[in-house]
Amino acid sequence: MRMLISYQTNIRNAKDLQRKNINEILTDIQKGKYKNEIDELRKLGKNSNEFKELKNSLPYFVPALFKDNERKKDKLERTQYLLFDIDEKQFKEANITISGL
């Protein structure tokens, strides 16, 4: 099954999104394509400038498609998924652990 998602090379770029098959993204993750960068992020500590720069340089994907390939709420074309955007702060505030999900 071919499920298309929106992909971009870094979070600062919300325009010119690429449409990719989700299996391609998952294969890259499974093969460790971003492992070195993720390991470095874990070492740096979230409050450092280096952390923010490295995190912002990583590619991102959104399980949705956008009109004109631009990531904006008013340009959402469609999604086949229910989306949740939960970060560590929200987990702590709700007293939820990842293992408890």
N, C-alpha and C positions, 0 to 999 in steps of 0.2 A: 504494500500500500504506500502511496506517495503522499506524504503530508508536508505541505510547504509552510515554512515559517519565515519571518523576517530576520535578517542577519546584518551586522555591521562590524567593522574592524575595531571601533572603539566607541565608548559611551558618549563622547563629546560630539559625535557625528550622528545626527538624527535624520539626515537626508541621504538620499541615494542608497536606501536599504537594498540589500540583495535578497532574493527569494531562494531559499535553499531547502532541500529535503531534510527533515528532522533527523533521519537516520545518518546522514552525513555528519551532522553536528555531534550526535551521540557517539559515533564511531571515533571521531577526533578526541572526544573526552575520554573514552574507554582506552584508547591507545596512548594516552598521556601527552597529547599535543601541548597542553597548557600546564603540565605538571610542575615544571621548573618555576614558572611564574607564580603558581598557586603556593608552592612550598616557600618561595621567597616572601610572599605576602604574609604567610603565617608566622614567619620569623620577625618581620619588621615591627609589628604592633600598629594598631589601627589609627593611632593619633599622629603618626609621623607623616611628613610631607612625601617621603619616598613611597609609603604605602598608597597614598591617594593618587600619586602619579602613575604608579604601576597598575593599580586597580583600574584607573581610567583608560589605560592603554590596552587593556584586554578586550577582545571581541565580546559582543553580546548578542543574544538572540531573544526574540519575542515570539511566543507561539500565537501569532496573529499576522494578518496581512493588512497593509495600509495603502490607501489611494496615493498615487503619485510617489510611492515608495518613500514616504516621509512619516516618521514616528510622531504623530500628534493625535490627541484624543479625537478631534473632529475629523480625522482622516482614517479612522479605523474602518476597514473594509469588512473583515470577517475574522472569526476565530472558531475553531472546532473544540476549544478547550475552555475549562473554567480556570481563570487566572487568579493566583494569589501572589501578592508581593509582601512577604513578611521578612523583616530583618531581625537581627539579634536583639536589638533594643525592644522590639515589640514582643518577642518571645519572653524576655525578662519581665516586662511589664505585665504580661498575662500569666507569668509564672508557669511557663510551658517549657519542657525540655524536648529536644529533638527525639530522644529515645522514647518519649511518651506519646509520640504521634502514631 
